[in-house]
């Protein structure tokens, strides 16, 4: 299990990192991790700053929108679908 953890992203670690990193006005509707491919869907009042935040984290690379941003007319937030590669920290 320890070897697997060193070479594969662990969903709980990713959720923990996201929970302390994403803007407070952002919520996730769906989070999917397949191998090293992460997809997130949700809404945010500051979706462009969300991309910037994720790009600055060493755990993620190739962060990009998977589809165009749309506006939720009920609450004024932007709906997003983001994908990224998860970088595995290699502990010694």
C-alpha positions as CSV (number, residue, x, y, z in Angstrom):
1,X,0.0,0.0,0.0
2,X,2.8,2.4,0.8
3,X,4.5,1.8,-2.6
4,X,1.1,2.4,-4.3
5,X,0.7,5.7,-2.4
6,X,4.1,6.8,-3.6
7,X,3.3,6.3,-7.2
8,X,-0.4,7.0,-7.5
9,X,-2.5,10.0,-6.4
10,X,-4.7,9.3,-3.4
11,X,-8.2,10.8,-3.7
12,X,-8.4,11.8,0.0
13,X,-5.1,13.7,-0.3
14,X,-6.4,15.6,-3.3
15,X,-9.7,16.4,-1.6
16,X,-7.8,17.7,1.4
17,X,-5.5,19.9,-0.7
18,X,-8.5,21.3,-2.7
19,X,-10.4,22.0,0.5
20,X,-7.7,24.3,1.8
21,X,-6.7,25.9,-1.5
22,X,-9.9,26.7,-3.5
23,X,-11.6,30.1,-2.9
24,X,-14.3,30.1,-0.3
25,X,-16.9,31.2,-2.8
26,X,-16.3,28.0,-4.8
27,X,-18.1,24.7,-4.4
28,X,-17.6,21.4,-6.2
29,X,-20.5,19.5,-7.6
30,X,-18.4,16.6,-8.9
31,X,-14.9,15.5,-8.5
32,X,-13.5,12.6,-10.5
33,X,-10.0,11.0,-10.4
34,X,-9.0,8.4,-12.9
35,X,-5.4,7.5,-12.7
36,X,-3.7,10.9,-12.7
37,X,-6.5,12.7,-14.5
38,X,-8.6,14.9,-12.3
39,X,-11.9,16.5,-13.4
40,X,-13.9,19.0,-11.3
41,X,-17.3,20.5,-11.9
42,X,-18.8,23.2,-9.8
43,X,-19.6,26.9,-9.5
44,X,-17.5,29.9,-8.4
45,X,-17.8,33.6,-8.2
46,X,-14.1,33.8,-9.1
47,X,-13.5,31.0,-11.6
48,X,-10.5,32.6,-13.2
49,X,-8.7,32.9,-9.9
50,X,-9.5,29.2,-9.3
51,X,-7.5,28.3,-12.4
52,X,-4.6,30.5,-11.2
53,X,-4.8,28.9,-7.7
54,X,-4.7,25.4,-9.1
55,X,-1.8,26.2,-11.5
56,X,0.3,27.5,-8.6
57,X,0.0,24.2,-6.6
58,X,2.8,21.7,-7.2
59,X,0.2,18.8,-7.0
60,X,-1.4,19.8,-10.3
61,X,-0.3,20.4,-13.8
62,X,-1.9,21.1,-17.2
63,X,-4.9,22.8,-15.5
64,X,-7.4,23.9,-18.1
65,X,-11.1,24.4,-18.7
66,X,-12.6,21.3,-20.3
67,X,-15.7,23.2,-21.5
68,X,-16.8,26.8,-21.8
69,X,-17.7,28.7,-18.6
70,X,-21.5,29.3,-18.3
71,X,-23.4,31.6,-15.9
72,X,-25.9,30.4,-13.4
73,X,-28.6,33.1,-13.7
74,X,-30.1,32.2,-10.3
75,X,-27.0,33.0,-8.2
76,X,-24.7,34.8,-10.6
77,X,-21.9,32.3,-10.2
78,X,-19.9,30.8,-13.1
79,X,-20.3,27.1,-13.8
80,X,-17.0,25.4,-14.7
81,X,-15.6,22.0,-15.8
82,X,-11.8,21.9,-15.1
83,X,-9.4,19.1,-15.8
84,X,-5.8,18.7,-14.5
85,X,-3.1,16.2,-14.2
86,X,-2.2,15.2,-10.6
87,X,1.5,15.1,-9.8
88,X,2.5,12.5,-7.3
89,X,4.9,13.6,-4.6
90,X,7.7,11.0,-4.5
91,X,8.6,10.5,-0.8
92,X,12.0,9.1,0.0
